[in-house]
Amino acid sequence: MASTSLRRRIVIVFVGLLVLVMGLVLALVHTSSEAIVGSEARRELALGAKVFKRLLDQNQHQLETAATVLSGDFAFREAIATQDQPTVRSVIGNHARRINAQVMMVAGTDGRMIASTQRETAPGDSFPFPLLLSAAEASGKSAGFRQMRNGQLYQVVLVPIMAPARIAWVAMGFRVDDRWARDVAEISGVQVHIVRVQDGAQQLLASSAEPAQRAAFDKSFTGGDLYQTMHMPLDGDIEAVLQLPVAQVQAPFSVLLAKLLMVVGAGCVVFAAGSAMLARRIVRPLGDLSDAARRIAQGDYGQQLPELPGDEIGQLATSFAHMRDGIASREERIKRLAYVDVLTDLPNRTRFLETFAQIPAGSRGAVAVLNIDRFALINNALGHPVGDRLLRAIGARLVELVPNEGMVARLWGDQFAFLLRGADRDAAREFAGAVLATLSDPITLDGQRLDISGRFGIALHPEDGVDASTLLRRAELAMAEAKRSHRAIAFAKDSGAEPEPEQLSLIGDMRRAMASGEFAVFYQPKLELKSRRIVAAEALLRWLDPQRGMIPPGRFIPFAEQTGFIREITPWVLDAVIRQLALWQETGIDITVSANLSALDLLDPGLSVRVRQTLQRYGVPAERLCLEITESALMGDPALAMAHLADFAALGIKLSIDDYGVGQASLAYLKLLPVNELKLDRSFVTAIDQSPKNSAIVQSTIMLGHALGLSVVAEGIETDAEMRWLLEHDCDVGQGYRIARPMPAEKLPDWIASFSANAPATA
């Protein structure tokens, strides 16, 4: 990308260093200017406060002088003495206009009003400022800031009228309003706000600020970072808030900083241009080599590399030339490895997928997967070299059978895939039959005659899928079905649906569940019918998923058997069961616990050794463990299964044939198996008292089992009638919901004790 080119990085580094240095300079200037602005703002505010204080003193002196002159006027004193109120009002009104005073009042020595220029006061009313009057009586005169009844604030002075004794008081004041505040602010150079503070709340009485600015001020008038602020008490709860805008002091520094930024910006532009020129001289040869590398990457190996100086970059160009020649020769080999199977010289899976992708949309066809029977046995018996030669011979035969526009590829191991363009179901079946017929001719290698056969799985396009991956997967599933059902050919449509998406995640979920302790073993008691004693219990796996709750075994045990994960579950269950037996043994609980083995478990050569070692590790007698094996599980590898059973019997482990009657075991097998009990499937026990056929089958099985020295266990008992019938016909042990449901291990001892104490009857 352009942003990662060397030229740009060189420019970015050089310009970045310049910007860093200039940034540090600007930061230093900015920090210093802030300190200077703060100091200068405080100095100017203090100076404005002195001017403001002097103006207040000046106004007070002017008022006192005017009031004193008025109190010395003979005619004025005579009018007061004679109570000539019209004359008094006329005099104070004229006098107020001469000095621009907004309020003048005359009060008697008794505190009653004689005359006033204010409409709010009338003769005979009390003087509105009693505290001011009290202070004047004490000191001869007084002054202060007072609010009239209409809320208007005034700077007021009060002086006596002597004739020669004091006959009255005269009060004179200037209105303290926004206009007054603006006049004072203009002289002092600071903004002036007069506020009253009552109970922590502040009331703005006058301000030099414009209405829009006043609305933006904080009620506390602290000013934040925009103003330097000073509070000056005036009179009682009235104070002046003086503010100096920081921007006013900062303006010269802002101009200086702007000019400095312009200089820095111009320097960066000049420096960037110079850096770009330098970077171009350095990077241009590398760019030529990069263009050559791109041509090589596109497969153009004939272009000559640019002529470059004999420096380090020139040496790099020489290495590029050698690399180009090496890549050209290796690419041919890589293409062959990517698309051709090395062993058989057939196309591989990748080539098969790409060829299928070139088929026109809407066309028909089929994908057939062939698996060679018994190839693993041949490979193991005669060795891998012979197996490889056999695959090459098979590949040579298959190539001769491929129709026009068709294709054969080796997928892996002994598995081949055919692409049959335009083939329908019948044509695909016919082709598969021809291939199997050809393979039936023996192949001779080193004098060894090898009979070959195979199984076909076929998926049709577009019925079974529209892409190669899906068709191959469906064909492989069909081939697996053909092997299971011992058929030569199977079609995807006849082989059932693909696994549910939920099932595909079950292996990972089960492995996580096992690691995180979500698996638990429940135990269902088994009752000896005649003695009414609990003699055994069956271990049943449960999955307690935090999100999905209890997952029934039927949803995950069959899938675990299909995928082979049961080989991890069974050792975990056996370990949990034997460990629990050891704990019960310590507490005196004398029962046998049975656990199930699957067909895959019996195919494990190390099964019997692992069980013996687990019993020894926990110190549990072998006779306390019973292993239940289904009849069908014995059919996978009868010889290995019989060997395991013989080992278990030699150890003293009890053995049981589970679900007897629904499997494939013959009486000949039953005669040879070293088992201890037969377990009747629940399908025969359900409603046994009402079904003559079930009764006949179960009764004959009980008699057969006893004749062979085996005990008989009936599972799925759910009613009193079923249990009574089994007892009457000498069934040895019963198991089912009528006796008890499966329960956690910790609940079983108490349940056994309670059951033994109550000893319920079957009748």
N, C-alpha and C positions, 0 to 999 in steps of 0.2 A: 504494500500500500504506500501511497505517496507520503503519508504522514510518518512512515517509518524509514524513509530514504535517508541515506547517509548525508546527502547534501542538506536536507532539511534539518537533520539532527545537529550538524555543524553550526548552521545558522542559529538554531534554537539555543544551543549551548552558549555561543558568543553573545547573542542578544540577551539571553537570560542572565548571564553574568553582569552585563551592563545594567539591565533593569534591576537586578538585585542590589548593585552598588547605589544606583540612583534612588531606589526605594528606601535604602537605609538612610541616605542623605535627606530625602523628603520626610521620612519618619522622624529624624532628628530635628529638622526644621519645624515640623508640625508639633512635636512634643515641646520644643522650646517656646514656640509661639503661644501654645496653650498656657504655659506657665506665665509668660509675660502678660498675655491678655488678662489672665486671672488677677495678677498683681495690679495691673493698671486699672482694671475695672473696680477693684476694691478701693484704690486710691481716689478715683474720680467719684465713687459713691460717697466716700467719707467727706470729700470736698463739697459735694452737693448737699449732704446732710447739714454741714455748717452753714451754707447759704440759706437752706430751708429754715434752720433755727433762727438765723438772724432776721429773716423776713417775718417770722412769727413775732419775734420781739419788736420789730419795727411797727407791725400792725397794732400790737398791743399798746405801744407807746403813743402812736397816733390817736388811738381811741381814748386813752387816758388824758392826753392833752386836750382833745376836743371836748371831752366831758368836763374837765376842770374849767376850761374857758366858759362853757355853758353854765356851770354851777356858780360862777362868779358874776354872771349878768344880773344887775339889780332888778330890772323889769321882770326877768324870769323868776327871781326869788320872790318878788312882790306878788306875781300871779299865783305862785304856789302858796304863799302865805294866805292870800285871799280866796284860795280855792277857785281861781278863775280858770276852769278847765279848758274852755275854748282857746284862751291865750296860750296856755301850756302846750296844748296839742299843736297849735300853729308854730310855736317857737321850736319845739323838738322836731317837727316835720321839716322846717326850713334848715335847721342845723344839720339834720341827717343828710339832706340833699347836698349841702355844701361839702361834706367830707365823704359822700358816697356810702354812708352807713345804711344798712338795710333794716336795722331795728334800733329804736330808742324808746325807753320806758322811764316813767317817773313813779316812784313808790314812796309812800309815807314811811315815817319811822315805825309805824305799827305793822308794816309789811303789806298794806293794802295799796292797790294800784290807784294812781291819780290820773295818769294819761299814758297812752302808748300809740306807736305807729302800727302796731299789729292788730289785725282784726280778731285774733284769737283771744285777746285780753281786753277787758273793759274796766272802767273805774269801779273800784270796790272789790275787784277780784284780788285774790292773793297773788303776791309776786311769784312768777313761775319758777324762780331759781332760789329756793330757800337756803340751800347750802352756800351759794355765792353770797347771799345776804348775810349769813352767819359769819362767813370769813371776813366780809367787809366790816362788820361791827367789831370784830376782834382786832383787825389790823388797820382799820381806817379806809381801806379800799380793797378790791379784789378783782381777779380776772380769771377767765377759763373758757372752755368749750362746752356749750350747752345746746341741747335739742329742744326746739319748741314743740308744742302739742301736735303740730302738723308733721313732725318728724324732721324738719329742716334744722341743720346744725349751724351754729353761729359761734364766732369768737367774740366773747362779751367781756366788757370791763364795767365795774360798778364803783362810782365815787360819790361822796356825800355832798349835800347842798347845805351851806352854813349861813346863818343869818342872826346873830353870829353863831348861835348854837345850831346843831344839825336839825334841819326841819324836814329833810327828805333825802331820797337817793335817786341818782340818775344813772341809768344803764344804757350802754351804747355798744353795738356789735356789727361786725361784718359777716355776711352770709358765707358759709363754707360749703360750696357746691362744686360741680364739675368745672364751671368757668373759673372759680377761684383756684381750683387745683391745677388747671391748665396754665393760668397766669404764673403761679408759683413754680410749676415745672419748667416753664420757659425760662425763668430767671435762674433757677437752681441747676438746670441741666439734667434732672432726673425725673422719672415718672413718680407721681404722688398719688397715693390712695389713702383715704381716711376711713377707718373702720371702727366699729364698736364690737368689743368682745364681751359676750355674756354667756355664761355657763358653757364655755368651750366652743360656742358657735360664733361666727364672725359675720357682721352685717356691714356691707359696703355703703358708706354714706356719701362719699365723693371720690372722683377719680379723674386723673388727667388723660386716661386712655380713651381711645375711640370706642364706640359701642361694640364694634366687631371684635376688637382686641379684648375688651372687658369680658365678653362672653367666652373667650378662649382661656382666660386666666383661671387657675385653680382657686378654689374657695379659700384655701389657706394662704394664698398670695406668697407662697415660698418661691415661685418663679422657676423652679426646676433648674435645668442647665441653661436656660435661655436668658436668665437675669441674675444679676447680683442684687441681693435684697437686704434691707436694714429696717428694723422695727424701732420706732421712736415713740415712747409714751407721751401723750399730750395732756390728758386730764381724766383721771379716774379710769374708766374702762374704754376710753377713746384713745386710739393710737394712730400714728401715721406710718404707713408702709412705703418706704422709698425704694425704687427699683431702677437699676441701670441696665439697659439691654446690652448683653455681652457682644452681640453682633456690631453694635456701635463702636466698640473698642477694637473688635476683631477685623473690621473692614480693611484697614491698611495691610494687615498680615495676609488676609485672603487674596488681595491683589498681588502681593509679593509671591504667594504660593502658586497662584495661577500662572504668573510669568515663569516661575521656576518649572512648572509642569510642561509648559510649552517648550522650554529649552530642553527638558529631558525627552519629550516626545520627538522633537526634531533630531536630537542626538541618536535616539534609538533607530529612527528611520535611516539616517546616514550610516550608522553602524551596521544595520541589517543589510543595506545595499552592499557595503564593503565585504561583509561576511559571506553574502551570497556569491559574489565574484570569486572570492577565495575558495569557497566550497566547490564551485563549478570546476575550477582548475584541478581540484583534487579528485572529484568524484567522476568526472566525465569518462576517464578510461575504465573505471569500474562499471559505468553504465553500458559501455560498449560490450564488456564481457557479460554483463547481465543479459543483454539482447541475444548474444550468442548462446547463452545457457537456455533461454526460452526456446530458441529454434531447435536446440538439441532435445529439449523436453517434448517438443511437438513432433519429433522424429526426423528432423532435417539434419542429417549428418554430413551433407556435402558442402555447406557454407564454410568459407574460410574465416578464420578468426582475424580480428582487426590487428593492424600493425601497431605495436606498442613499444615504448622505451624499454631498455633492458634493466629496469629496476625491479623492485619486488612485485609490482603489478605485471610487468612483462613476464616474470617467472610464473606468476599465476596463470597467465594466458597459455604458456607452454604446458602447464599441468592440465589446463582445460582441453587442449588438443589430445593429450594422451587419454584423458577421461572419455572424450567423445568416441574415440576408436574402441575403447573397452566396452562402452555402453552398447555400441552398435553390434558388437559380436555377442554380447550377453543377452541382448534383447531377443535375438532369434531363439536362444535356448530357453529363455523365460516363457516366450509365447508357447513353445512346445510343452513345457511343464504345466502351464496354466490351463491348457485345453486338451492335452493328450494324457491318457493313463500310461505311465512309464512301463508298467509290467506287460500290458496286452497291446499297446499301440492303438487302443480304441479311444474314441472321445471320452472325456470325463464328465462329471456331473455339471461343471460350469459350462462346458461347451453344449451339453444337452439343454440346459436352461436357456442359453442364448439362442440356440437354434429354434427352440419352441417359440420364443418371443417373436421370431420373424414370420410365423404362420399368419396369414391374413385373417382379420377378424371375421367371424361368422362361419369359418370353415369347420368341418367335422374331423374327428380323428380319435385316436386312442393312445394311451400310455400304458405299457405293459412292463411289469417288473418280474424278473425271473430270479429265483433263488435256487442254488444248486444243493441238492440233498446230500447229506453225509460228507460234505466237504471238510468239515472240521475233523471228522474221524480220519479221513485220508491224510490230511495235513499232519495230524498228530502221529499217525502210524508210520507214514513214509517220509516225513520231514517236510520242512517248508520249501526246499528247492523243488521237490517233486510237485508239491501243491502249486507253486508258481508256474511250472511247466504245464500242469493240467489246466490252469486258468488261461494260459496263452493258447493252448489247443482248443479249449472251448470257445474262446474269443474268435479264433480263426473260423470255426464252424458257423458261429452266429453271424459273422459279416457276410457270408455267402447267402444267408437266408433273408437279409434285409431287403424289403421291396423298394421300388423306385421312390425317390424323395423321402424315404424313411431313414431311420438312424438307429444304431445300437451304441450304447455307452456303458462303461463299467462304473457303477456308482461307488462301490467299496467292497472289499472282501470277495465273497462269492455271489454278489448281487449285480445283475445287469438290467438295463432299462432300454425299452424299444419305443421309438416314436413312429406311429403308424398313421400317416396322413390319409384322410378320407375314409378311414376304416370305421364300420359300424360294429355292433355287438357280434354279429355272425362272422364278419371278416376277421375281427380280432380273435375270436375263439378258434377259427380255422388256422390263423397264423400261429397261435400258441400251440395248437396240436401238432402243427408241422415241426415247430422247433423241438418239442418234446420227443417227437418221433426221431428226429435227427440225433438228438442227444442220447437216445437209447442204444445207439451203436457204441460198443465199448471203445475206449481209448487205451492204447498200449504204451506204457512208458517204462523203459529199462526192463522189458520183458514182463512187466506187471500189467495184467489186464484189469482195467478199471471200468466198472459199470456206472454210468452216470444217469441221473434223473433230476427232475426239478419240479418246482411249483410256480405257477403263474398267478399274479394278481393284476387285474385289468381295470383301468378307470377310463371312462368315455368322456370325450370333449364335445360339447360343453355341458352335458348332463351332470357329470360329477365334479366339474370345476372348470374355471376359465383360465387359470394360470398354471404354469408348470409345477410350481411348488405344491399347490393343492392336489393336482392330479397325481404327482409322485407319492405324496403322503397317503392319498386314498388307495392308490395301487399297492403300496407297501402294507397297508392295513388289510387289504383283500388277500394279499399273498400270505400274511400271517394267519388269516382265517383259513386259507387253503391248507396250510400245514397243520392247523389244529384239527380240522375236520377230515384230514387225510384225503383231500381232493387234489386233482392236478391243476385245476383252473378255478378261480373264484373272481367274481366281479364286485366292484366297490359297492354298487347299489344293493347287492345281495348280502353284504357283509355287515349290515347294521350301521348306525350313525357313529360319527366320530366322538371321542370323549368330550363330555361337557367342559366348557372353559373352567367351571368351578373345580372339576376333577383335576385339571392340569396343574392347579396350584396346591392340590392336596398333599403331595409329597413334601413340598417345602413347609406347608402348614403343619403336617404331622411331625416333621423333624423339629420344627420350632416348639410344637406342643410338648414333645418328649423332653426337650432341653429345659423348658420353662415350667415343667411340673403340671401341665394341664391334663396329662393322662392319669387316670386313677384306676385301681383294681377294686371292683365290688365283689362280694361273695354271696352266693345263694346257697343256703343250707340244704343238705340232703338228709332225709329221714329214713331210718331203718323201720320199716312198716310194722313188723311184729313187736319189736322191743320198744317202740316209740322213742328211740334215742336219736339225737343228731350225731351222725357218725362221720359226716364228710361235708364238704362245701365245694362248689365250682367257682373258679376265678373267672370273672367276666370283665373285659376291658371297657372303660368308659372314657369319653373325651369331653371335658368341661371347658368349652371355649369361652373366653371372657365376652366376646361380642355375639357369637351365635348361640350361646347357651349349650345345653346338652346335645351333642351330635350322636345320633344312634349308630351303633356299630355297623349296621347294614349299609351305611353310607360311606364308610371309609375302610372297613376290613376287606371287603372284596377288591377294592381298588389297590389296597396295600398288597394283596396277594398277586394281582395282575402285574403290578410294577416291580415286585420283588422287595418292597419296603417291609413286608412282613418279616423278613429275615433280621431286621433291626428291632421290630416290635417284640417278637417272641423272646429273645434273650432278655429284654427289659422286663417283660411280664414274668418270666421264670425267676429272675433275680428278685423281683418284688414279692412273688409268692413265697419263695423259699425263705427270704428274710422275714416275712410275716410269720411263717411257720415257726421260725426260731423264737420270735417274740412270744407267740402263743405257747410254745413248749415251756418257756420260762415261767409262765403264769398257770401252767397245769391244764391247758385246754388241749384235749386229746382228740384231734380230728385229722382226717386226711383231706388234702386240697387237690383238686384236679385242675389241670390247665390244658388248653387245646394246642395241638401241633397241626400246622398246615402241610400241604403237599410239598411246598418249597422248603419247609424246615426239614422234612425227611430226606431231601436231596443234599443237605449240608453234611459233608463227611465228618465235620468236627462236632456234630450235635451232641452225641452221647458223651464225648469227653468234656464238653462245656457244662453239661448238666451235672456230671459227677463232680467236677471241680467246684461248682456252685454249692452243691450239697455239703461238700467237705469244708468249704470256707465258712459256712454258717453253722456247721455242726448239726445238721438236721438228718435224722434217719431216712434212708431211701424209701421205706415203706409209707412214710407220711406224704409222699408225692405220688399223684396219679396223673398219667399223661393220656389225654383223649385223642384218638386218631380216627378220622373219617375213613370209610371204606374206599372212597375214591382216591384219597391221598396215597394209599398203598399201591396204586396202579402206575404212578409215574415212573418209578424205578423199583420194582418189587424186590430185587436182590438187595439193594442198599437199604430199603425200608426194613426188610427182614433182619438185616445185620444190626440196624439200630435197635429194633425191638428186642433182639437177643441180648444186646449189651444192657439195655434197660432192665430186662428181666434178671440178668445176672447180678445187677446192682441191688435188686430188691424193689425197684420202682414198680408200682402197680400200673397196669395198662388197660385201657378201655377202648372198645370200638364204638365211636360216637355215631349217632343217627343211623343205627343198624336198621337195615331193611330197605333203605332208599339208595344205597350205593351199589358198587359193582363186585363186591367180594363174593366169591363162591364158597360153598361149604368146604371145598378142598382147602382153600386159604384159611378158613376159620379153624379147621382142624390143626393146621400147622402153626398158627399165630400164638405166641406165648402171652396171651392176654388173660386178664383176671375177670373182666366183666363185659357185658353187652349193654349198651344204652339205647333203649327203644326211642325212635324218633317221635316227636310230639304229634305228628300227623296220625299215628296209630292210637295214641292215648286219648286224644280229644273225643269225647262222647263215646267212650269205649263201652259203656253200659247200655248204649242205644244202638250200636252198630254191630251186627252179628259178624260181618267180615273182619272188622278191626278186632273184635273179641277173639275170633279164631286165630288170626295172625299173631296176636300178642300171647295168647295162651300157648300156642305151639312154640313160639320163640322162648317163652319161660321154660317150658319143658326141655327144649333143646339146650338151652344154656345150662340148666341144672344137670342135664345128662353129661355135658362136657366139663362139669365142675366149675362153671362160671356163675357169678352173681349177675342178676338182671336189675338194671336201673331204668325206671320209667320217668321221662321228663315231660314237662308241660301239664302237670296235674293242676286242675283249676277248680274242681268241684268235689264235694263230699262223696258223691256217687262214684266218681272215677277212682278216688282213693280207696273206697270200700271194695270196689270190684277187684282192684289190684291186690289188696290184702287177702281177699278170699281166694285168689288164684295164685298165691305164693310168690308174688313179686317181692324181691328183696328190699329195694330202696326206691323211694319216691322223691321227686323234685318238681317244684312248680309254685305258682302264686298261691295255691291253696295252702301250702306250707309256709312259704315266706318269699318275699320279693328280694332281689339282690340288694345288698346294703354295704356301706363302707366297713372297712376292717375294724374300726374302733367300736362299731355298734354290735358286732357279732357276738362277743362274749356275753354282754348283758342280755341279748336276745335269747341265746342258748339257755342261760340261767332261768330266764322267765318262762321259756317254753318247757323246760324240764320240770319246773315247779308246778305248772298248770296241767301238763300232760293231757292235752285235748284228745278226746276219743274220736274215732273215725266214723262210728255209727251215727 
